[in-house]
Amino acid sequence: MGITGRNKIFPLPGAAGKDTIVSFLTSFFLSIAGRAAASAASAAEKRPLLFIAVAIILIYSNTFKVPFILDDEPNILYNAGIRITDLTPDSLLHAAFASTTRHRPLANLSFALN
């Protein structure tokens, strides 16, 4: 299973764990950096983008194996309202407002998209 982009499929990290997620994010950000390298900008202008990408990967790399806590299980794992099969406006509205936690539409929409 993966995310389909233009003529590419980015594999989603599975049970392999943290190394798979880090390699996925690294390849994703390096592909962005590669596109930026093709532009006419100088190397000095590209360094901040690369620095930000590496900083983001390092900051979030320890969060990929954290278990669900507090109200995450009922709001994410057991919430059938946030399960979507397509990205139509109707299914997104349903995920946002037809959930067991209707008072949190933005959070429900975020959970559904993840």
C-alpha positions in Angstrom: 0.0 0.0 0.0 1.3 3.5 -0.7 0.5 7.1 -1.5 0.1 7.6 -5.2 1.8 10.7 -6.5 2.4 11.8 -10.1 3.8 8.7 -11.8 5.2 7.5 -8.4 4.1 5.5 -5.5 5.5 6.5 -2.1 5.4 3.3 0.1 3.8 3.8 3.5 5.8 2.6 6.5 4.6 -0.7 7.8 5.5 -2.9 10.7 9.2 -2.5 9.9 9.3 0.4 12.3 11.3 3.5 12.8 14.0 2.8 10.2 11.4 2.4 7.4 9.7 5.7 8.4 13.0 7.6 8.6 14.2 6.2 5.2 10.8 7.1 3.7 11.0 10.7 5.0 14.6 11.0 4.0 13.9 9.9 0.4 10.9 12.2 0.3 12.8 15.2 1.4 15.8 14.4 -0.7 13.5 14.2 -3.8 12.2 17.7 -2.9 15.8 18.8 -2.4 16.7 17.3 -5.8 13.9 19.3 -7.5 15.2 22.4 -5.8 18.8 21.5 -7.0 17.5 21.5 -10.6 16.5 25.2 -10.2 18.8 28.1 -11.0 19.3 28.9 -7.3 22.8 28.9 -5.9 24.0 26.3 -3.3 23.9 28.9 -0.6 20.2 29.4 -1.1 19.5 25.7 -0.9 21.2 25.0 2.4 18.4 26.5 4.6 15.9 24.2 2.9 18.1 21.1 3.4 18.8 22.2 7.0 15.1 22.6 7.7 14.3 19.2 6.2 17.0 17.4 8.2 15.9 19.2 11.4 12.3 18.1 10.9 13.3 14.5 10.4 15.5 14.6 13.5 12.9 16.3 15.7 10.1 13.9 14.7 12.1 10.7 14.4 11.6 9.7 18.0 7.8 10.0 17.8 7.1 7.3 15.3 7.0 4.4 17.8 5.1 6.2 20.6 2.0 4.4 21.7 -1.5 5.9 21.8 -2.2 7.6 25.1 -5.2 9.2 27.0 -8.2 9.5 24.6 -6.3 8.3 21.4 -7.7 4.8 21.4 -11.4 5.7 21.4 -11.0 8.7 19.2 -8.7 7.1 16.6 -8.7 3.3 16.8 -12.3 2.6 17.7 -13.9 5.6 15.9 -15.7 4.2 12.8 -16.8 7.7 11.8 -13.3 8.7 10.7 -12.8 5.8 8.3 -12.8 7.1 4.7 -12.4 5.3 1.4 -12.2 8.2 -0.9 -11.4 11.9 -0.8 -14.8 13.3 -1.9 -16.2 16.3 -0.1 -19.1 14.2 1.2 -16.8 11.6 2.8 -14.6 14.3 4.3 -17.7 16.1 5.8 -18.9 12.8 7.1 -15.5 12.1 8.8 -15.5 15.6 10.3 -19.0 15.7 11.7 -20.5 12.2 11.9 -18.0 11.0 14.4 -18.5 10.1 18.0 -16.7 13.3 18.9 -18.6 15.8 16.8 -17.3 18.7 18.8 -13.8 18.2 17.3 -14.3 18.4 13.5 -10.8 19.5 12.6 -9.2 16.8 14.7 -11.5 14.2 13.2 -10.7 15.3 9.7 -7.0 15.1 10.5 -7.4 11.6 11.9 -9.3 10.6 8.8 -6.7 11.9 6.5 -3.9 10.1 8.4 
